[in-house]
Amino acid sequence: ELLTKIGNADPVVIGDALHDKEVADALKVRCVLCAQGSHAGWRLREVAPTGETLVEAVKLALEPEPAH
């Protein structure tokens, strides 16, 4: 419902766990992870762009999505 209401905005899930990436994939939105949570940064970087800090993760989220 929220995704419908925000229209053509570019929502991004920012999280600190592998499950957050799974949720973003299920919602079909981008995901950026933060390595300051319970999962190792190297593991998070295997599945999504990852900042070492929350500030870095937010900066990554604000960047436009790379073209495929």
Secondary structure by P-SEA (a helix, b strand, c coil): cccccccccbbbbbbccaaaaaaaaaacbbbbbbccccccaaaaaacccccccaaaaaaaaacccccc
